Amino acid sequence: MIDEKYLEILRCPIDPDREARIELDDTRVVCARCRVHFRSREGFVSFVVEEATLPEGCPELSQLPCRQQ
């Protein structure tokens, strides 16, 4: 899906400080900090915030840990 060398430089687009890393969780691409899932279509990951899947128990973006600062 994503080459390991790119995972070293990619950061979560939701994190205002752009410090949260992106990692692979089974077959999904997730933010290492808040666990937001980013969709993949035809082998390409979409980092469009509005298309991301929020973690369970988090109804909106403003309640994510990175947005609470």
N, CA, C and O atoms as a CHARMM CRD file, in Angstrom:
* protein
*
  276
    1    1 MET  N      0.83600  -1.18700   0.00000 PROA 1      0.00000
    2    1 MET  CA     0.00000   0.00000   0.00000 PROA 1      0.00000
    3    1 MET  C      0.88100   1.25200   0.00000 PROA 1      0.00000
    4    1 MET  O      0.94800   1.95800  -1.00600 PROA 1      0.00000
    5    2 ILE  N      1.55700   1.53300   1.11800 PROA 2      0.00000
    6    2 ILE  CA     2.47100   2.66900   1.18300 PROA 2      0.00000
    7    2 ILE  C      3.85200   2.13200   1.51900 PROA 2      0.00000
    8    2 ILE  O      4.01400   1.35300   2.45800 PROA 2      0.00000
    9    3 ASP  N      4.82900   2.54700   0.76000 PROA 3      0.00000
   10    3 ASP  CA     6.20400   2.13700   0.99900 PROA 3      0.00000
   11    3 ASP  C      6.66600   2.65200   2.36200 PROA 3      0.00000
   12    3 ASP  O      6.32500   3.76600   2.76000 PROA 3      0.00000
   13    4 GLU  N      7.43300   1.84500   3.06600 PROA 4      0.00000
   14    4 GLU  CA     7.91700   2.19900   4.40900 PROA 4      0.00000
   15    4 GLU  C      8.68400   3.52600   4.43200 PROA 4      0.00000
   16    4 GLU  O      8.61000   4.26500   5.41400 PROA 4      0.00000
   17    5 LYS  N      9.40900   3.82800   3.37300 PROA 5      0.00000
   18    5 LYS  CA    10.18100   5.07800   3.37100 PROA 5      0.00000
   19    5 LYS  C      9.26700   6.30700   3.37000 PROA 5      0.00000
   20    5 LYS  O      9.64300   7.36100   3.88100 PROA 5      0.00000
   21    6 TYR  N      8.07100   6.17100   2.79700 PROA 6      0.00000
   22    6 TYR  CA     7.12500   7.28900   2.80800 PROA 6      0.00000
   23    6 TYR  C      6.44700   7.43200   4.16600 PROA 6      0.00000
   24    6 TYR  O      6.10500   8.54200   4.57600 PROA 6      0.00000
   25    7 LEU  N      6.25200   6.31900   4.86100 PROA 7      0.00000
   26    7 LEU  CA     5.65700   6.38200   6.19000 PROA 7      0.00000
   27    7 LEU  C      6.52900   7.19100   7.15100 PROA 7      0.00000
   28    7 LEU  O      6.02100   7.77300   8.10900 PROA 7      0.00000
   29    8 GLU  N      7.81300   7.22800   6.90200 PROA 8      0.00000
   30    8 GLU  CA     8.72500   8.00100   7.74900 PROA 8      0.00000
   31    8 GLU  C      8.49900   9.51000   7.63100 PROA 8      0.00000
   32    8 GLU  O      8.75300  10.25400   8.57800 PROA 8      0.00000
   33    9 ILE  N      8.02400   9.95700   6.47200 PROA 9      0.00000
   34    9 ILE  CA     7.86900  11.40300   6.26100 PROA 9      0.00000
   35    9 ILE  C      6.42000  11.88500   6.29000 PROA 9      0.00000
   36    9 ILE  O      6.17000  13.07500   6.48000 PROA 9      0.00000
   37   10 LEU  N      5.46000  10.96900   6.10300 PROA 10     0.00000
   38   10 LEU  CA     4.05300  11.37500   6.09400 PROA 10     0.00000
   39   10 LEU  C      3.57600  11.76100   7.48500 PROA 10     0.00000
   40   10 LEU  O      3.95600  11.13700   8.47500 PROA 10     0.00000
   41   11 ARG  N      2.75200  12.78100   7.55400 PROA 11     0.00000
   42   11 ARG  CA     2.15500  13.24200   8.81000 PROA 11     0.00000
   43   11 ARG  C      0.65000  13.39200   8.62400 PROA 11     0.00000
   44   11 ARG  O      0.16800  13.59600   7.51000 PROA 11     0.00000
   45   12 CYS  N     -0.07000  13.29000   9.70900 PROA 12     0.00000
   46   12 CYS  CA    -1.52800  13.37800   9.66800 PROA 12     0.00000
   47   12 CYS  C     -1.95500  14.80000   9.28500 PROA 12     0.00000
   48   12 CYS  O     -1.50700  15.76200   9.90900 PROA 12     0.00000
   49   13 PRO  N     -2.80600  14.94600   8.27800 PROA 13     0.00000
   50   13 PRO  CA    -3.26300  16.27700   7.87200 PROA 13     0.00000
   51   13 PRO  C     -4.23000  16.91500   8.87200 PROA 13     0.00000
   52   13 PRO  O     -4.50900  18.11000   8.77800 PROA 13     0.00000
   53   14 ILE  N     -4.73700  16.14400   9.81500 PROA 14     0.00000
   54   14 ILE  CA    -5.66400  16.67800  10.80600 PROA 14     0.00000
   55   14 ILE  C     -4.91300  17.34800  11.95200 PROA 14     0.00000
   56   14 ILE  O     -5.42300  18.29000  12.55800 PROA 14     0.00000
   57   15 ASP  N     -3.71700  16.87400  12.25100 PROA 15     0.00000
   58   15 ASP  CA    -2.91000  17.42400  13.33900 PROA 15     0.00000
   59   15 ASP  C     -2.44000  18.82800  12.96600 PROA 15     0.00000
   60   15 ASP  O     -1.70200  18.98100  11.99300 PROA 15     0.00000
   61   16 PRO  N     -2.84700  19.86300  13.71700 PROA 16     0.00000
   62   16 PRO  CA    -2.46800  21.24100  13.37700 PROA 16     0.00000
   63   16 PRO  C     -0.94800  21.46600  13.37800 PROA 16     0.00000
   64   16 PRO  O     -0.44800  22.31300  12.63700 PROA 16     0.00000
   65   17 ASP  N     -0.22000  20.71700  14.19800 PROA 17     0.00000
   66   17 ASP  CA     1.23600  20.86400  14.26300 PROA 17     0.00000
   67   17 ASP  C      1.97000  19.97100  13.26500 PROA 17     0.00000
   68   17 ASP  O      3.18800  20.07100  13.11700 PROA 17     0.00000
   69   18 ARG  N      1.23500  19.10400  12.58600 PROA 18     0.00000
   70   18 ARG  CA     1.79900  18.15500  11.60900 PROA 18     0.00000
   71   18 ARG  C      2.92200  17.32000  12.21400 PROA 18     0.00000
   72   18 ARG  O      3.95400  17.09800  11.58100 PROA 18     0.00000
   73   19 GLU  N      2.71100  16.86100  13.44600 PROA 19     0.00000
   74   19 GLU  CA     3.69600  16.02400  14.11900 PROA 19     0.00000
   75   19 GLU  C      3.27600  14.55500  14.18200 PROA 19     0.00000
   76   19 GLU  O      4.13100  13.67600  14.29200 PROA 19     0.00000
   77   20 ALA  N      1.97900  14.28100  14.11500 PROA 20     0.00000
   78   20 ALA  CA     1.48500  12.90400  14.23800 PROA 20     0.00000
   79   20 ALA  C      1.83100  12.09700  12.99900 PROA 20     0.00000
   80   20 ALA  O      1.51600  12.49000  11.87600 PROA 20     0.00000
   81   21 ARG  N      2.47400  10.97800  13.21600 PROA 21     0.00000
   82   21 ARG  CA     2.87300  10.10600  12.11300 PROA 21     0.00000
   83   21 ARG  C      1.69800   9.29500  11.57700 PROA 21     0.00000
   84   21 ARG  O      0.68300   9.11200  12.24900 PROA 21     0.00000
   85   22 ILE  N      1.86600   8.82500  10.37600 PROA 22     0.00000
   86   22 ILE  CA     0.91300   7.93200   9.73000 PROA 22     0.00000
   87   22 ILE  C      1.50000   6.52900   9.81000 PROA 22     0.00000
   88   22 ILE  O      2.70000   6.33700   9.61500 PROA 22     0.00000
   89   23 GLU  N      0.64500   5.54900  10.09700 PROA 23     0.00000
   90   23 GLU  CA     1.12700   4.16600  10.15800 PROA 23     0.00000
   91   23 GLU  C      0.09800   3.23400   9.54200 PROA 23     0.00000
   92   23 GLU  O     -1.05100   3.60900   9.30800 PROA 23     0.00000
   93   24 LEU  N      0.54000   2.01800   9.28700 PROA 24     0.00000
   94   24 LEU  CA    -0.35200   0.99400   8.75200 PROA 24     0.00000
   95   24 LEU  C     -0.88700   0.15800   9.89800 PROA 24     0.00000
   96   24 LEU  O     -0.13600  -0.27000  10.77400 PROA 24     0.00000
   97   25 ASP  N     -2.18500  -0.06800   9.88300 PROA 25     0.00000
   98   25 ASP  CA    -2.85000  -0.90100  10.87700 PROA 25     0.00000
   99   25 ASP  C     -3.57500  -1.98000  10.08100 PROA 25     0.00000
  100   25 ASP  O     -4.66100  -1.74800   9.55100 PROA 25     0.00000
  101   26 ASP  N     -2.97700  -3.14000  10.00500 PROA 26     0.00000
  102   26 ASP  CA    -3.45400  -4.21100   9.12500 PROA 26     0.00000
  103   26 ASP  C     -3.43000  -3.69100   7.68700 PROA 26     0.00000
  104   26 ASP  O     -2.35300  -3.51900   7.11500 PROA 26     0.00000
  105   27 THR  N     -4.58100  -3.44300   7.10500 PROA 27     0.00000
  106   27 THR  CA    -4.64300  -2.94600   5.72700 PROA 27     0.00000
  107   27 THR  C     -5.10200  -1.49900   5.66100 PROA 27     0.00000
  108   27 THR  O     -5.37600  -0.98100   4.57800 PROA 27     0.00000
  109   28 ARG  N     -5.18700  -0.84000   6.82200 PROA 28     0.00000
  110   28 ARG  CA    -5.67500   0.53700   6.85300 PROA 28     0.00000
  111   28 ARG  C     -4.55200   1.50900   7.17400 PROA 28     0.00000
  112   28 ARG  O     -3.57400   1.15800   7.83500 PROA 28     0.00000
  113   29 VAL  N     -4.70900   2.72400   6.70000 PROA 29     0.00000
  114   29 VAL  CA    -3.76400   3.80300   6.98500 PROA 29     0.00000
  115   29 VAL  C     -4.38700   4.64400   8.09300 PROA 29     0.00000
  116   29 VAL  O     -5.50800   5.13000   7.94600 PROA 29     0.00000
  117   30 VAL  N     -3.66600   4.81800   9.20500 PROA 30     0.00000
  118   30 VAL  CA    -4.22400   5.52000  10.35800 PROA 30     0.00000
  119   30 VAL  C     -3.23500   6.53000  10.92400 PROA 30     0.00000
  120   30 VAL  O     -2.02500   6.42500  10.72400 PROA 30     0.00000
  121   31 CYS  N     -3.78100   7.50500  11.63300 PROA 31     0.00000
  122   31 CYS  CA    -2.96400   8.45700  12.37800 PROA 31     0.00000
  123   31 CYS  C     -2.48800   7.74600  13.64300 PROA 31     0.00000
  124   31 CYS  O     -3.29800   7.15700  14.35900 PROA 31     0.00000
  125   32 ALA  N     -1.20700   7.79200  13.92300 PROA 32     0.00000
  126   32 ALA  CA    -0.65400   7.11800  15.09500 PROA 32     0.00000
  127   32 ALA  C     -1.12400   7.76000  16.38700 PROA 32     0.00000
  128   32 ALA  O     -1.11600   7.11100  17.43300 PROA 32     0.00000
  129   33 ARG  N     -1.52900   9.00400  16.33800 PROA 33     0.00000
  130   33 ARG  CA    -1.94100   9.70700  17.55500 PROA 33     0.00000
  131   33 ARG  C     -3.42700   9.54000  17.86700 PROA 33     0.00000
  132   33 ARG  O     -3.78200   9.10600  18.96200 PROA 33     0.00000
  133   34 CYS  N     -4.29300   9.87900  16.92100 PROA 34     0.00000
  134   34 CYS  CA    -5.72800   9.88200  17.21400 PROA 34     0.00000
  135   34 CYS  C     -6.48000   8.70500  16.59200 PROA 34     0.00000
  136   34 CYS  O     -7.67300   8.53700  16.84100 PROA 34     0.00000
  137   35 ARG  N     -5.80200   7.89800  15.79400 PROA 35     0.00000
  138   35 ARG  CA    -6.37300   6.68800  15.19500 PROA 35     0.00000
  139   35 ARG  C     -7.44400   6.96600  14.13100 PROA 35     0.00000
  140   35 ARG  O     -8.30500   6.12100  13.88800 PROA 35     0.00000
  141   36 VAL  N     -7.39600   8.12100  13.50900 PROA 36     0.00000
  142   36 VAL  CA    -8.27800   8.41600  12.37100 PROA 36     0.00000
  143   36 VAL  C     -7.83500   7.53600  11.20500 PROA 36     0.00000
  144   36 VAL  O     -6.63900   7.37400  10.96200 PROA 36     0.00000
  145   37 HSD  N     -8.80300   6.96900  10.48800 PROA 37     0.00000
  146   37 HSD  CA    -8.51700   6.10200   9.35100 PROA 37     0.00000
  147   37 HSD  C     -8.67600   6.89400   8.06100 PROA 37     0.00000
  148   37 HSD  O     -9.63700   7.64400   7.89100 PROA 37     0.00000
  149   38 PHE  N     -7.72400   6.71700   7.15900 PROA 38     0.00000
  150   38 PHE  CA    -7.79900   7.36700   5.85600 PROA 38     0.00000
  151   38 PHE  C     -8.11000   6.31000   4.80500 PROA 38     0.00000
  152   38 PHE  O     -7.54100   5.21800   4.80900 PROA 38     0.00000
  153   39 ARG  N     -9.00600   6.65200   3.92400 PROA 39     0.00000
  154   39 ARG  CA    -9.47900   5.70400   2.91500 PROA 39     0.00000
  155   39 ARG  C     -8.46600   5.49700   1.80100 PROA 39     0.00000
  156   39 ARG  O     -7.65700   6.37000   1.48400 PROA 39     0.00000
  157   40 SER  N     -8.54300   4.31600   1.22700 PROA 40     0.00000
  158   40 SER  CA    -7.69100   3.97600   0.09200 PROA 40     0.00000
  159   40 SER  C     -8.58700   3.53100  -1.05800 PROA 40     0.00000
  160   40 SER  O     -9.46700   2.68500  -0.89800 PROA 40     0.00000
  161   41 ARG  N     -8.34000   4.12000  -2.20800 PROA 41     0.00000
  162   41 ARG  CA    -9.09700   3.76100  -3.40500 PROA 41     0.00000
  163   41 ARG  C     -8.13200   3.42500  -4.52000 PROA 41     0.00000
  164   41 ARG  O     -7.26800   4.22600  -4.87700 PROA 41     0.00000
  165   42 GLU  N     -8.28800   2.23800  -5.06100 PROA 42     0.00000
  166   42 GLU  CA    -7.46700   1.79200  -6.18100 PROA 42     0.00000
  167   42 GLU  C     -5.97500   1.95700  -5.90200 PROA 42     0.00000
  168   42 GLU  O     -5.19500   2.29600  -6.79200 PROA 42     0.00000
  169   43 GLY  N     -5.59800   1.71200  -4.65800 PROA 43     0.00000
  170   43 GLY  CA    -4.18900   1.75900  -4.29000 PROA 43     0.00000
  171   43 GLY  C     -3.67300   3.12700  -3.88000 PROA 43     0.00000
  172   43 GLY  O     -2.49700   3.26100  -3.54000 PROA 43     0.00000
  173   44 PHE  N     -4.51800   4.13900  -3.90300 PROA 44     0.00000
  174   44 PHE  CA    -4.10400   5.49100  -3.52500 PROA 44     0.00000
  175   44 PHE  C     -4.81300   5.90700  -2.24000 PROA 44     0.00000
  176   44 PHE  O     -6.03100   5.76900  -2.12000 PROA 44     0.00000
  177   45 VAL  N     -4.05000   6.41300  -1.29400 PROA 45     0.00000
  178   45 VAL  CA    -4.63000   6.85000  -0.02500 PROA 45     0.00000
  179   45 VAL  C     -5.11900   8.28600  -0.15900 PROA 45     0.00000
  180   45 VAL  O     -4.41800   9.14500  -0.69300 PROA 45     0.00000
  181   46 SER  N     -6.32000   8.53300   0.32900 PROA 46     0.00000
  182   46 SER  CA    -6.88400   9.87200   0.31900 PROA 46     0.00000
  183   46 SER  C     -6.68400  10.49700   1.69600 PROA 46     0.00000
  184   46 SER  O     -7.21900  10.00500   2.69000 PROA 46     0.00000
  185   47 PHE  N     -5.92000  11.57500   1.75200 PROA 47     0.00000
  186   47 PHE  CA    -5.71300  12.29200   2.99700 PROA 47     0.00000
  187   47 PHE  C     -6.64900  13.49800   3.10300 PROA 47     0.00000
  188   47 PHE  O     -6.35400  14.46000   3.81200 PROA 47     0.00000
  189   48 VAL  N     -7.76100  13.44000   2.40500 PROA 48     0.00000
  190   48 VAL  CA    -8.77700  14.47800   2.48700 PROA 48     0.00000
  191   48 VAL  C     -9.48000  14.31700   3.83900 PROA 48     0.00000
  192   48 VAL  O    -10.07300  13.27400   4.11800 PROA 48     0.00000
  193   49 VAL  N     -9.40900  15.33400   4.65300 PROA 49     0.00000
  194   49 VAL  CA    -9.91700  15.26800   6.02200 PROA 49     0.00000
  195   49 VAL  C    -11.40100  14.90200   6.05000 PROA 49     0.00000
  196   49 VAL  O    -11.82000  14.09700   6.88200 PROA 49     0.00000
  197   50 GLU  N    -12.18100  15.46700   5.17400 PROA 50     0.00000
  198   50 GLU  CA   -13.62500  15.22400   5.15700 PROA 50     0.00000
  199   50 GLU  C    -13.96800  13.77400   4.80100 PROA 50     0.00000
  200   50 GLU  O    -15.08400  13.32700   5.06500 PROA 50     0.00000
  201   51 GLU  N    -13.04300  13.04700   4.21500 PROA 51     0.00000
  202   51 GLU  CA   -13.28600  11.65000   3.84400 PROA 51     0.00000
  203   51 GLU  C    -12.74200  10.67200   4.87400 PROA 51     0.00000
  204   51 GLU  O    -12.92900   9.46400   4.72900 PROA 51     0.00000
  205   52 ALA  N    -12.08200  11.16200   5.90000 PROA 52     0.00000
  206   52 ALA  CA   -11.48700  10.29800   6.91700 PROA 52     0.00000
  207   52 ALA  C    -12.57800   9.71400   7.81800 PROA 52     0.00000
  208   52 ALA  O    -13.64600  10.30300   7.99000 PROA 52     0.00000
  209   53 THR  N    -12.28500   8.55400   8.38200 PROA 53     0.00000
  210   53 THR  CA   -13.18900   7.89800   9.31800 PROA 53     0.00000
  211   53 THR  C    -12.68200   8.13600  10.72700 PROA 53     0.00000
  212   53 THR  O    -11.56200   7.75400  11.06500 PROA 53     0.00000
  213   54 LEU  N    -13.50400   8.76200  11.54400 PROA 54     0.00000
  214   54 LEU  CA   -13.11500   9.07400  12.91000 PROA 54     0.00000
  215   54 LEU  C    -13.10600   7.80600  13.75900 PROA 54     0.00000
  216   54 LEU  O    -13.84900   6.86500  13.47800 PROA 54     0.00000
  217   55 PRO  N    -12.26700   7.77700  14.79900 PROA 55     0.00000
  218   55 PRO  CA   -12.23300   6.59600  15.66500 PROA 55     0.00000
  219   55 PRO  C    -13.54000   6.45800  16.44800 PROA 55     0.00000
  220   55 PRO  O    -14.27200   7.42600  16.65000 PROA 55     0.00000
  221   56 GLU  N    -13.80400   5.24500  16.87400 PROA 56     0.00000
  222   56 GLU  CA   -15.01900   4.96400  17.63000 PROA 56     0.00000
  223   56 GLU  C    -15.09600   5.84600  18.88100 PROA 56     0.00000
  224   56 GLU  O    -14.10900   6.01500  19.59800 PROA 56     0.00000
  225   57 GLY  N    -16.25100   6.38800  19.12200 PROA 57     0.00000
  226   57 GLY  CA   -16.45800   7.23500  20.29200 PROA 57     0.00000
  227   57 GLY  C    -16.13800   8.70300  20.06600 PROA 57     0.00000
  228   57 GLY  O    -16.24900   9.51400  20.98500 PROA 57     0.00000
  229   58 CYS  N    -15.74600   9.04500  18.86000 PROA 58     0.00000
  230   58 CYS  CA   -15.43300  10.43700  18.53400 PROA 58     0.00000
  231   58 CYS  C    -16.38700  10.89900  17.42400 PROA 58     0.00000
  232   58 CYS  O    -16.19100  10.55600  16.25900 PROA 58     0.00000
  233   59 PRO  N    -17.41400  11.67300  17.78100 PROA 59     0.00000
  234   59 PRO  CA   -18.42600  12.05200  16.79700 PROA 59     0.00000
  235   59 PRO  C    -18.02200  13.16800  15.83400 PROA 59     0.00000
  236   59 PRO  O    -18.63700  13.30900  14.77700 PROA 59     0.00000
  237   60 GLU  N    -16.99900  13.97100  16.17400 PROA 60     0.00000
  238   60 GLU  CA   -16.62100  15.06900  15.28100 PROA 60     0.00000
  239   60 GLU  C    -15.13700  15.40900  15.41500 PROA 60     0.00000
  240   60 GLU  O    -14.50100  15.10300  16.42300 PROA 60     0.00000
  241   61 LEU  N    -14.60600  16.04700  14.37700 PROA 61     0.00000
  242   61 LEU  CA   -13.18000  16.39800  14.32900 PROA 61     0.00000
  243   61 LEU  C    -12.71700  17.22100  15.51800 PROA 61     0.00000
  244   61 LEU  O    -11.60600  17.02700  16.01000 PROA 61     0.00000
  245   62 SER  N    -13.54000  18.12100  15.97700 PROA 62     0.00000
  246   62 SER  CA   -13.13200  19.01800  17.06400 PROA 62     0.00000
  247   62 SER  C    -12.86700  18.28300  18.37700 PROA 62     0.00000
  248   62 SER  O    -12.27100  18.85200  19.29100 PROA 62     0.00000
  249   63 GLN  N    -13.30100  17.03100  18.48000 PROA 63     0.00000
  250   63 GLN  CA   -13.09200  16.26600  19.70100 PROA 63     0.00000
  251   63 GLN  C    -11.86300  15.36600  19.66100 PROA 63     0.00000
  252   63 GLN  O    -11.58600  14.65600  20.62800 PROA 63     0.00000
  253   64 LEU  N    -11.13400  15.38900  18.56900 PROA 64     0.00000
  254   64 LEU  CA    -9.90500  14.60200  18.47400 PROA 64     0.00000
  255   64 LEU  C     -8.82700  15.18900  19.38700 PROA 64     0.00000
  256   64 LEU  O     -8.80000  16.40100  19.59800 PROA 64     0.00000
  257   65 PRO  N     -7.94600  14.35900  19.93000 PROA 65     0.00000
  258   65 PRO  CA    -6.89200  14.85100  20.83000 PROA 65     0.00000
  259   65 PRO  C     -6.05000  15.98000  20.23300 PROA 65     0.00000
  260   65 PRO  O     -5.69800  16.92900  20.93400 PROA 65     0.00000
  261   66 CYS  N     -5.73100  15.88000  18.95700 PROA 66     0.00000
  262   66 CYS  CA    -4.87900  16.89900  18.33800 PROA 66     0.00000
  263   66 CYS  C     -5.60400  18.23000  18.17300 PROA 66     0.00000
  264   66 CYS  O     -4.95600  19.26500  18.02100 PROA 66     0.00000
  265   67 ARG  N     -6.91300  18.22300  18.20000 PROA 67     0.00000
  266   67 ARG  CA    -7.69800  19.45100  18.07000 PROA 67     0.00000
  267   67 ARG  C     -8.04900  20.06600  19.43000 PROA 67     0.00000
  268   67 ARG  O     -8.60700  21.16100  19.49300 PROA 67     0.00000
  269   68 GLN  N     -7.72200  19.36600  20.50500 PROA 68     0.00000
  270   68 GLN  CA    -8.06000  19.81800  21.85100 PROA 68     0.00000
  271   68 GLN  C     -6.99800  20.73200  22.45300 PROA 68     0.00000
  272   68 GLN  O     -7.17400  21.21600  23.57100 PROA 68     0.00000
  273   69 GLN  N     -5.93200  20.97400  21.76200 PROA 69     0.00000
  274   69 GLN  CA    -4.80900  21.76200  22.30600 PROA 69     0.00000
  275   69 GLN  C     -5.16500  23.19200  22.52200 PROA 69     0.00000
  276   69 GLN  O     -4.32900  23.97500  22.97200 PROA 69     0.00000
